[in-house]
């Protein structure tokens, strides 16, 4: 089956973004990546349901500031955590991860 797609159709496909199924698959991939990393799991558990200061998370997870920043950046992009000043908290999605650890 050889289906020709013209430039306009291709542009429409690119502009519409991911389908609901593709978006859900992307969410699942991100969740598995978040839970598949032992350092991220320690950070998620350390933050817990009520949030903690960055210093507390570094101490409890046994990571330095650069490692924590890197992992929190990943968790923030996945909408699992937010950092407000010196305090980090899990989002609703992050609490879902916590319940699976």
N, C-alpha and C positions, 0 to 999 in steps of 0.2 A: 504494500500500500504506500504510494508515494503522494503525499499531500503537499501541495505548494502553498506557502504562506507568503503573502506580499508584505511589503514594508509597513503598510498601515496596520495590518493585522498583528504583526510582530510588535509594533509600538503599543497597540492597544493591550496586548497581553502583558507587556512589561509595565505599563502604567496602572493596570488594575491591581497589582500586588498579589500576594499569595491567596490561594483559596482557603476556605475555612479548614479543610483537611490539612493543607500544607502548613498553615499557622499552628494547628494543634500538634502536628508532627514536630515542628520546630520547638514548641513549648516542651514537649516530652524529651527531645534531645537535650535541651538546655537543663532540664531537671536532672537527667541522668548524669550529665557532666558535673553539675553542682554536687550531687550526692556521691559521685564516683571518686572524688578527690578527698583523701583523708584529712588534709589540712582544712578544707572548706567545711567538712563535717564538724571538726573541732570548733571552728569559728562559729558555725550555726548553733551548736550546742551551748557554747560559751555565751553568746548573745542572749539566747533563751527567749522566753515569752515577754520579758519586761525590758529588754535592752540593757546595755552596759556601756561604760566608758571605753574608749579605745585602749587605754592603758590596762584596764581589767581584762579585756579580750586578748591583748597581746600576752599578758602573763599567763592566763588560763590556757590559751591555745599553744603557748610555747613558740611564738613567732616574733620576728622583729617587725619594725614599722613598715619597711618596704614590702615584706611578704603580706602583711595585713592589708596594706593599701591595694596591692595587686588583687588579692582575693576578694576584698570588699568591692573593688571596681567590677569584677566579674559578677558578684552577687547583685550589685546595683543595676547593672545592665540587664540582668535577668528579672529585675523587679522583685528580688527576694529580700533585699536589705536596703536601708537608707541610712545615711550618715548626716546627722544634724549637729554641727559644731564638733564637740568631742564625744558625742554619744551616737552609738549605732543601734538600730532597731531592726527587727524583722518585719516585713510587710505581711499581709495575709497569705501571699504565696510562700513567703519564707517560713511562716508558721506551719504551712502545709508540709514543707520539707522537714522541719523540726519533728513533726509528728511521725515521720517515716524513718527517723534515725534510731 
